Amino acid sequence: MTDVFINYRTGDGNDIAALIDNELSNRFGKHRAFRASKSIAPGTPYADALLKNVRRSALLLAVIGPDWLNFRSRLNDPEDWVRKEIKEAFTCGLPVIPVLAGRKVERLKKDTLPGELARLADLQSVRLDTQNAEADLKRLGDLVADMIPELHDLERADTPAPETGSVSNTIGDVNGTAVQSRDFTGDVGGTIIKDPAGPVHSGKGNIYQNSRHESGDRHYSGDGMTNYEGDHHGDNRHQFGDSRRREDDGR
């Protein structure tokens, strides 16, 4: 199935036609765009292939290069293939979009066109500048997808789904530090505490909750122990290194 027919003249816009073909093929699939020098197999009658693919397309892109109008004598020839393809698109009721190849190419004017192509001057054009090729090609691809919903759906369908059990980014752009995690397996540097429902001990040794030594002093124990006692609403949290001490020992 051909969705986009790329009309161009060899020697005036064929390089732009190739860029467009490459963009659409990479985005939607290599058989969704028709470009004669690529799409017609050797030994195939090209006249039949050209007209058949115009008729089966949903859109025609007419590449207008800087010398396009200089081929006026050929545009006036009923057997000129650039002219025949555009005329066939008009006959079939296909949308036609003039693609101005370069920043210096001007919009077409009716008085410079053969009568059967004069409608081109009334059509909204798009510009494709090689100095801004990436953005212009992306914009053209978006336009094609909007005009041909099947391609829009195809593009979404080709987006790979995440693997089962994988972690995807759901926090977007972050300025600063952010940690996104799922399940942890293997060795993980640091201490990970998930959904605590009671006292938390991140070191080694004993832990005492709401307990005091028989003398009434608070008792802390454990190497690298982190102790949280009571309610914490902005108060200090105490972390100790390798130690076994009483709070009142003066150190």
CYANA upper distance limits for C-alpha pairs under 8 A (distance plus 0.5 A):
  1 MET  CA     31 HIS  CA      7.43
  1 MET  CA     32 ARG  CA      6.91
  1 MET  CA     56 ARG  CA      7.87
  1 MET  CA     57 SER  CA      8.29
  2 THR  CA     31 HIS  CA      6.96
  2 THR  CA     32 ARG  CA      5.38
  2 THR  CA     33 ALA  CA      6.25
  2 THR  CA     34 PHE  CA      6.76
  2 THR  CA     53 ASN  CA      7.15
  2 THR  CA     56 ARG  CA      6.83
  2 THR  CA     57 SER  CA      5.74
  2 THR  CA     58 ALA  CA      8.20
  3 ASP  CA     32 ARG  CA      5.72
  3 ASP  CA     33 ALA  CA      6.43
  3 ASP  CA     34 PHE  CA      8.27
  3 ASP  CA     56 ARG  CA      7.96
  3 ASP  CA     57 SER  CA      5.12
  3 ASP  CA     58 ALA  CA      5.53
  3 ASP  CA     59 LEU  CA      6.93
  3 ASP  CA    148 ILE  CA      8.34
  4 VAL  CA     32 ARG  CA      6.96
  4 VAL  CA     33 ALA  CA      5.21
  4 VAL  CA     34 PHE  CA      6.66
  4 VAL  CA     57 SER  CA      6.16
  4 VAL  CA     58 ALA  CA      6.61
  4 VAL  CA     59 LEU  CA      5.50
  4 VAL  CA     60 LEU  CA      6.24
  4 VAL  CA     61 LEU  CA      7.67
  5 PHE  CA     33 ALA  CA      6.45
  5 PHE  CA     34 PHE  CA      5.34
  5 PHE  CA     35 ARG  CA      7.12
  5 PHE  CA     53 ASN  CA      7.69
  5 PHE  CA     54 VAL  CA      6.72
  5 PHE  CA     57 SER  CA      6.68
  5 PHE  CA     58 ALA  CA      8.47
  5 PHE  CA     59 LEU  CA      6.78
  5 PHE  CA     60 LEU  CA      5.21
  5 PHE  CA     61 LEU  CA      6.72
  6 ILE  CA     17 ALA  CA      7.13
  6 ILE  CA     21 ASP  CA      8.07
  6 ILE  CA     33 ALA  CA      7.66
  6 ILE  CA     34 PHE  CA      6.43
  6 ILE  CA     35 ARG  CA      5.88
  6 ILE  CA     60 LEU  CA      6.47
  6 ILE  CA     61 LEU  CA      5.49
  6 ILE  CA     62 ALA  CA      6.85
  6 ILE  CA     63 VAL  CA      7.88
  7 ASN  CA     17 ALA  CA      8.24
  7 ASN  CA     35 ARG  CA      7.84
  7 ASN  CA     60 LEU  CA      7.35
  7 ASN  CA     61 LEU  CA      6.36
  7 ASN  CA     62 ALA  CA      5.23
  7 ASN  CA     63 VAL  CA      6.53
  7 ASN  CA     82 VAL  CA      7.02
  7 ASN  CA     85 GLU  CA      7.58
  7 ASN  CA     86 ILE  CA      8.04
  8 TYR  CA     12 ASP  CA      7.94
  8 TYR  CA     13 GLY  CA      6.53
  8 TYR  CA     14 ASN  CA      6.57
  8 TYR  CA     17 ALA  CA      7.07
  8 TYR  CA     62 ALA  CA      6.64
  8 TYR  CA     63 VAL  CA      5.57
  8 TYR  CA     64 ILE  CA      7.73
  8 TYR  CA     82 VAL  CA      6.98
  9 ARG  CA     13 GLY  CA      6.60
  9 ARG  CA     14 ASN  CA      6.75
  9 ARG  CA     63 VAL  CA      8.23
  9 ARG  CA     68 TRP  CA      8.14
  9 ARG  CA     82 VAL  CA      6.92
 10 THR  CA     14 ASN  CA      5.82
 12 ASP  CA     64 ILE  CA      8.21
 12 ASP  CA     65 GLY  CA      5.63
 12 ASP  CA     66 PRO  CA      7.41
 12 ASP  CA     67 ASP  CA      6.53
 12 ASP  CA     68 TRP  CA      6.83
 13 GLY  CA     17 ALA  CA      6.62
 13 GLY  CA     63 VAL  CA      6.63
 13 GLY  CA     64 ILE  CA      7.11
 13 GLY  CA     65 GLY  CA      5.30
 13 GLY  CA     66 PRO  CA      8.41
 13 GLY  CA    101 ALA  CA      7.19
 14 ASN  CA     18 ALA  CA      6.68
 15 ASP  CA     19 LEU  CA      6.93
 16 ILE  CA     20 ILE  CA      6.73
 16 ILE  CA     63 VAL  CA      7.97
 16 ILE  CA    101 ALA  CA      7.15
 16 ILE  CA    128 LEU  CA      8.43
 17 ALA  CA     21 ASP  CA      6.60
 17 ALA  CA     35 ARG  CA      8.05
 17 ALA  CA     63 VAL  CA      7.26
 18 ALA  CA     22 ASN  CA      6.58
 18 ALA  CA     35 ARG  CA      8.34
 19 LEU  CA     23 GLU  CA      6.72
 19 LEU  CA    137 LEU  CA      8.50
 20 ILE  CA     24 LEU  CA      6.67
 20 ILE  CA    137 LEU  CA      7.28
 21 ASP  CA     25 SER  CA      6.36
 21 ASP  CA     33 ALA  CA      6.78
 21 ASP  CA     34 PHE  CA      8.06
 21 ASP  CA     35 ARG  CA      7.40
 22 ASN  CA     26 ASN  CA      6.53
 23 GLU  CA     27 ARG  CA      6.66
 23 GLU  CA    137 LEU  CA      7.20
 23 GLU  CA    138 LYS  CA      8.35
 23 GLU  CA    141 GLY  CA      7.79
 24 LEU  CA     28 PHE  CA      6.22
 24 LEU  CA     29 GLY  CA      7.61
 24 LEU  CA     30 LYS  CA      8.02
 24 LEU  CA     32 ARG  CA      7.96
 24 LEU  CA     33 ALA  CA      7.08
 24 LEU  CA    141 GLY  CA      6.93
 25 SER  CA     29 GLY  CA      5.04
 25 SER  CA     30 LYS  CA      4.54
 25 SER  CA     31 HIS  CA      7.42
 25 SER  CA     32 ARG  CA      7.05
 25 SER  CA     33 ALA  CA      6.95
 26 ASN  CA     30 LYS  CA      7.15
 27 ARG  CA    141 GLY  CA      8.42
 27 ARG  CA    155 GLU  CA      7.33
 28 PHE  CA     32 ARG  CA      6.96
 28 PHE  CA    151 LEU  CA      6.91
 28 PHE  CA    154 LEU  CA      7.24
 28 PHE  CA    155 GLU  CA      6.45
 29 GLY  CA     33 ALA  CA      8.48
 34 PHE  CA     38 LYS  CA      8.17
 34 PHE  CA     39 SER  CA      6.31
 34 PHE  CA     53 ASN  CA      7.89
 35 ARG  CA     39 SER  CA      6.01
 35 ARG  CA     40 ILE  CA      8.43
 36 ALA  CA     40 ILE  CA      6.05
 36 ALA  CA     50 LEU  CA      7.73
 40 ILE  CA     44 THR  CA      7.06
 40 ILE  CA     46 TYR  CA      7.27
 40 ILE  CA     49 ALA  CA      7.42
 44 THR  CA     49 ALA  CA      7.92
 45 PRO  CA     49 ALA  CA      6.95
 46 TYR  CA     50 LEU  CA      6.45
 47 ALA  CA     51 LEU  CA      7.01
 48 ASP  CA     52 LYS  CA      6.40
 49 ALA  CA     53 ASN  CA      6.53
 50 LEU  CA     54 VAL  CA      6.81
 50 LEU  CA     85 GLU  CA      7.95
 51 LEU  CA     55 ARG  CA      6.81
 51 LEU  CA     85 GLU  CA      7.29
 51 LEU  CA     88 GLU  CA      7.81
 52 LYS  CA     56 ARG  CA      6.87
 53 ASN  CA     57 SER  CA      6.58
 54 VAL  CA     60 LEU  CA      8.06
 54 VAL  CA     85 GLU  CA      7.27
 54 VAL  CA     88 GLU  CA      7.49
 54 VAL  CA     89 ALA  CA      6.85
 55 ARG  CA     88 GLU  CA      7.98
 55 ARG  CA     89 ALA  CA      7.58
 55 ARG  CA     92 CYS  CA      7.07
 57 SER  CA     94 LEU  CA      8.19
 58 ALA  CA     94 LEU  CA      6.68
 58 ALA  CA     95 PRO  CA      7.82
 58 ALA  CA    148 ILE  CA      7.71
 59 LEU  CA     94 LEU  CA      6.16
 59 LEU  CA     95 PRO  CA      5.72
 59 LEU  CA     96 VAL  CA      6.65
 59 LEU  CA     97 ILE  CA      8.41
 60 LEU  CA     86 ILE  CA      8.25
 60 LEU  CA     89 ALA  CA      7.47
 60 LEU  CA     94 LEU  CA      7.37
 60 LEU  CA     95 PRO  CA      6.84
 60 LEU  CA     96 VAL  CA      5.34
 60 LEU  CA     97 ILE  CA      6.91
 61 LEU  CA     96 VAL  CA      6.39
 61 LEU  CA     97 ILE  CA      5.49
 61 LEU  CA     98 PRO  CA      6.51
 61 LEU  CA     99 VAL  CA      7.02
 62 ALA  CA     86 ILE  CA      8.01
 62 ALA  CA     96 VAL  CA      7.41
 62 ALA  CA     97 ILE  CA      6.52
 62 ALA  CA     98 PRO  CA      5.22
 62 ALA  CA     99 VAL  CA      6.29
 63 VAL  CA     98 PRO  CA      6.52
 63 VAL  CA     99 VAL  CA      5.23
 63 VAL  CA    100 LEU  CA      6.81
 63 VAL  CA    101 ALA  CA      7.09
 64 ILE  CA     68 TRP  CA      6.21
 64 ILE  CA     98 PRO  CA      7.02
 64 ILE  CA     99 VAL  CA      6.26
 64 ILE  CA    100 LEU  CA      5.53
 64 ILE  CA    101 ALA  CA      6.31
 64 ILE  CA    105 VAL  CA      8.26
 65 GLY  CA    100 LEU  CA      6.93
 65 GLY  CA    101 ALA  CA      5.48
 65 GLY  CA    102 GLY  CA      7.88
 65 GLY  CA    105 VAL  CA      7.40
 66 PRO  CA    101 ALA  CA      7.44
 66 PRO  CA    102 GLY  CA      7.93
 66 PRO  CA    104 LYS  CA      7.92
 66 PRO  CA    105 VAL  CA      5.95
 67 ASP  CA     71 PHE  CA      7.53
 68 TRP  CA     72 ARG  CA      8.35
 69 LEU  CA    112 THR  CA      8.08
 69 LEU  CA    113 LEU  CA      8.48
 71 PHE  CA     75 LEU  CA      6.76
 72 ARG  CA     76 ASN  CA      6.71
 72 ARG  CA    113 LEU  CA      8.36
 73 SER  CA     77 ASP  CA      7.10
 74 ARG  CA     80 ASP  CA      6.37
 75 LEU  CA     80 ASP  CA      6.75
 75 LEU  CA     82 VAL  CA      7.92
 75 LEU  CA     83 ARG  CA      6.32
 75 LEU  CA    114 PRO  CA      7.38
 76 ASN  CA     80 ASP  CA      8.26
 76 ASN  CA    114 PRO  CA      6.47
 77 ASP  CA     83 ARG  CA      8.39
 78 PRO  CA     83 ARG  CA      7.59
 78 PRO  CA     84 LYS  CA      7.39
 79 GLU  CA     83 ARG  CA      8.16
 79 GLU  CA     84 LYS  CA      7.25
 80 ASP  CA     84 LYS  CA      6.62
 81 TRP  CA     85 GLU  CA      6.42
 82 VAL  CA     86 ILE  CA      6.94
 83 ARG  CA     87 LYS  CA      6.54
 83 ARG  CA    117 LEU  CA      7.89
 84 LYS  CA     88 GLU  CA      6.47
 85 GLU  CA     89 ALA  CA      6.76
 86 ILE  CA     90 PHE  CA      6.85
 86 ILE  CA     96 VAL  CA      8.29
 86 ILE  CA    117 LEU  CA      7.98
 87 LYS  CA     91 THR  CA      6.70
 87 LYS  CA    116 GLU  CA      7.38
 87 LYS  CA    117 LEU  CA      7.41
 88 GLU  CA     92 CYS  CA      6.66
 89 ALA  CA     93 GLY  CA      6.62
 89 ALA  CA     94 LEU  CA      5.58
 89 ALA  CA     95 PRO  CA      7.98
 89 ALA  CA     96 VAL  CA      7.71
 90 PHE  CA     94 LEU  CA      6.48
 90 PHE  CA     95 PRO  CA      8.22
 90 PHE  CA     96 VAL  CA      8.20
 96 VAL  CA    120 LEU  CA      8.42
 96 VAL  CA    123 LEU  CA      8.06
 97 ILE  CA    123 LEU  CA      7.29
 97 ILE  CA    124 GLN  CA      7.29
 97 ILE  CA    125 SER  CA      6.26
 97 ILE  CA    126 VAL  CA      7.83
 98 PRO  CA    120 LEU  CA      7.63
 98 PRO  CA    123 LEU  CA      7.72
 98 PRO  CA    124 GLN  CA      7.72
 98 PRO  CA    125 SER  CA      5.27
 98 PRO  CA    126 VAL  CA      7.01
 99 VAL  CA    125 SER  CA      6.32
 99 VAL  CA    126 VAL  CA      5.58
 99 VAL  CA    127 ARG  CA      6.12
 99 VAL  CA    128 LEU  CA      7.18
100 LEU  CA    105 VAL  CA      6.42
100 LEU  CA    106 GLU  CA      7.87
100 LEU  CA    107 ARG  CA      7.94
100 LEU  CA    125 SER  CA      7.42
100 LEU  CA    126 VAL  CA      6.62
100 LEU  CA    127 ARG  CA      5.14
100 LEU  CA    128 LEU  CA      6.56
101 ALA  CA    105 VAL  CA      6.97
101 ALA  CA    127 ARG  CA      6.75
101 ALA  CA    128 LEU  CA      5.72
101 ALA  CA    129 ASP  CA      6.66
102 GLY  CA    127 ARG  CA      7.30
102 GLY  CA    128 LEU  CA      6.29
102 GLY  CA    129 ASP  CA      4.87
102 GLY  CA    130 THR  CA      7.10
103 ARG  CA    127 ARG  CA      7.70
103 ARG  CA    128 LEU  CA      8.04
103 ARG  CA    129 ASP  CA      6.19
107 ARG  CA    121 ALA  CA      7.65
107 ARG  CA    125 SER  CA      8.00
108 LEU  CA    112 THR  CA      7.92
108 LEU  CA    113 LEU  CA      8.35
108 LEU  CA    120 LEU  CA      7.49
108 LEU  CA    121 ALA  CA      5.40
109 LYS  CA    113 LEU  CA      7.38
109 LYS  CA    118 ALA  CA      8.25
109 LYS  CA    121 ALA  CA      5.63
110 LYS  CA    118 ALA  CA      5.50
110 LYS  CA    119 ARG  CA      7.94
110 LYS  CA    120 LEU  CA      8.24
110 LYS  CA    121 ALA  CA      5.98
111 ASP  CA    118 ALA  CA      8.23
113 LEU  CA    117 LEU  CA      6.53
113 LEU  CA    118 ALA  CA      5.87
114 PRO  CA    118 ALA  CA      6.59
118 ALA  CA    122 ASP  CA      8.24
119 ARG  CA    123 LEU  CA      7.36
126 VAL  CA    140 LEU  CA      8.19
127 ARG  CA    136 ASP  CA      7.78
128 LEU  CA    132 ASN  CA      7.99
128 LEU  CA    133 ALA  CA      7.00
128 LEU  CA    136 ASP  CA      5.95
128 LEU  CA    137 LEU  CA      7.48
129 ASP  CA    133 ALA  CA      6.10
129 ASP  CA    136 ASP  CA      7.39
132 ASN  CA    136 ASP  CA      6.60
133 ALA  CA    137 LEU  CA      6.26
134 GLU  CA    138 LYS  CA      6.67
135 ALA  CA    139 ARG  CA      6.66
136 ASP  CA    140 LEU  CA      6.64
137 LEU  CA    141 GLY  CA      6.58
138 LYS  CA    142 ASP  CA      6.70
139 ARG  CA    143 LEU  CA      6.76
140 LEU  CA    144 VAL  CA      6.74
141 GLY  CA    145 ALA  CA      6.68
142 ASP  CA    146 ASP  CA      6.69
143 LEU  CA    147 MET  CA      6.75
144 VAL  CA    148 ILE  CA      6.56
144 VAL  CA    151 LEU  CA      8.43
145 ALA  CA    149 PRO  CA      6.50
145 ALA  CA    150 GLU  CA      8.19
145 ALA  CA    151 LEU  CA      5.87
145 ALA  CA    152 HIS  CA      5.27
146 ASP  CA    152 HIS  CA      7.19
148 ILE  CA    152 HIS  CA      7.32
149 PRO  CA    153 ASP  CA      6.74
150 GLU  CA    154 LEU  CA      6.60
151 LEU  CA    155 GLU  CA      6.57
152 HIS  CA    156 ARG  CA      7.08
153 ASP  CA    157 ALA  CA      6.66
154 LEU  CA    158 ASP  CA      6.70
155 GLU  CA    159 THR  CA      7.28
162 PRO  CA    166 SER  CA      7.01
162 PRO  CA    168 SER  CA      8.08
167 VAL  CA    181 SER  CA      7.93
167 VAL  CA    182 ARG  CA      7.27
169 ASN  CA    180 GLN  CA      8.17
171 ILE  CA    180 GLN  CA      8.26
174 VAL  CA    178 ALA  CA      7.45
184 PHE  CA    188 VAL  CA      8.12
191 THR  CA    202 SER  CA      7.23
196 PRO  CA    200 VAL  CA      7.55
199 PRO  CA    209 GLN  CA      7.51
199 PRO  CA    228 TYR  CA      7.98
200 VAL  CA    226 THR  CA      8.11
200 VAL  CA    227 ASN  CA      7.85
200 VAL  CA    228 TYR  CA      7.95
201 HIS  CA    207 ILE  CA      7.39
201 HIS  CA    225 MET  CA      6.67
201 HIS  CA    226 THR  CA      6.36
201 HIS  CA    227 ASN  CA      7.29
202 SER  CA    224 GLY  CA      7.63
202 SER  CA    225 MET  CA      6.16
202 SER  CA    226 THR  CA      6.27
203 GLY  CA    222 GLY  CA      6.80
203 GLY  CA    223 ASP  CA      6.05
203 GLY  CA    224 GLY  CA      4.98
203 GLY  CA    225 MET  CA      4.55
203 GLY  CA    226 THR  CA      7.09
204 LYS  CA    222 GLY  CA      5.54
204 LYS  CA    223 ASP  CA      5.53
204 LYS  CA    224 GLY  CA      7.05
204 LYS  CA    225 MET  CA      6.82
205 GLY  CA    221 SER  CA      6.97
205 GLY  CA    222 GLY  CA      4.60
205 GLY  CA    223 ASP  CA      6.81
205 GLY  CA    225 MET  CA      8.31
206 ASN  CA    221 SER  CA      6.19
206 ASN  CA    222 GLY  CA      6.13
207 ILE  CA    220 TYR  CA      7.81
207 ILE  CA    221 SER  CA      6.89
207 ILE  CA    222 GLY  CA      7.65
208 TYR  CA    219 HIS  CA      7.78
208 TYR  CA    220 TYR  CA      7.64
208 TYR  CA    221 SER  CA      8.35
209 GLN  CA    229 GLU  CA      7.54
210 ASN  CA    229 GLU  CA      7.20
210 ASN  CA    230 GLY  CA      8.02
211 SER  CA    218 ARG  CA      7.27
211 SER  CA    219 HIS  CA      7.57
212 ARG  CA    216 GLY  CA      6.03
212 ARG  CA    217 ASP  CA      5.99
212 ARG  CA    218 ARG  CA      4.93
212 ARG  CA    219 HIS  CA      6.06
213 HIS  CA    217 ASP  CA      5.74
213 HIS  CA    218 ARG  CA      6.33
213 HIS  CA    219 HIS  CA      6.15
217 ASP  CA    246 ARG  CA      7.66
217 ASP  CA    247 GLU  CA      7.45
217 ASP  CA    248 ASP  CA      7.66
218 ARG  CA    246 ARG  CA      7.22
218 ARG  CA    247 GLU  CA      6.74
219 HIS  CA    245 ARG  CA      8.03
219 HIS  CA    246 ARG  CA      6.17
219 HIS  CA    247 GLU  CA      7.50
220 TYR  CA    227 ASN  CA      8.21
220 TYR  CA    244 ARG  CA      7.26
220 TYR  CA    245 ARG  CA      6.96
220 TYR  CA    246 ARG  CA      6.93
220 TYR  CA    247 GLU  CA      8.05
221 SER  CA    225 MET  CA      7.71
221 SER  CA    243 SER  CA      7.62
221 SER  CA    244 ARG  CA      5.64
221 SER  CA    245 ARG  CA      7.48
222 GLY  CA    242 ASP  CA      7.73
222 GLY  CA    243 SER  CA      7.15
222 GLY  CA    244 ARG  CA      6.95
223 ASP  CA    240 PHE  CA      8.06
223 ASP  CA    241 GLY  CA      6.47
223 ASP  CA    242 ASP  CA      4.86
223 ASP  CA    243 SER  CA      6.34
223 ASP  CA    244 ARG  CA      8.10
224 GLY  CA    239 GLN  CA      7.96
224 GLY  CA    240 PHE  CA      6.16
224 GLY  CA    241 GLY  CA      4.77
224 GLY  CA    242 ASP  CA      5.90
224 GLY  CA    243 SER  CA      8.11
225 MET  CA    239 GLN  CA      6.92
225 MET  CA    240 PHE  CA      6.20
225 MET  CA    241 GLY  CA      7.18
225 MET  CA    242 ASP  CA      8.43
226 THR  CA    238 HIS  CA      7.04
226 THR  CA    239 GLN  CA      5.13
226 THR  CA    240 PHE  CA      6.80
227 ASN  CA    237 ARG  CA      7.88
227 ASN  CA    238 HIS  CA      6.59
227 ASN  CA    239 GLN  CA      6.90
228 TYR  CA    237 ARG  CA      6.86
228 TYR  CA    238 HIS  CA      7.61
232 HIS  CA    236 ASN  CA      8.32
245 ARG  CA    249 ASP  CA      7.53
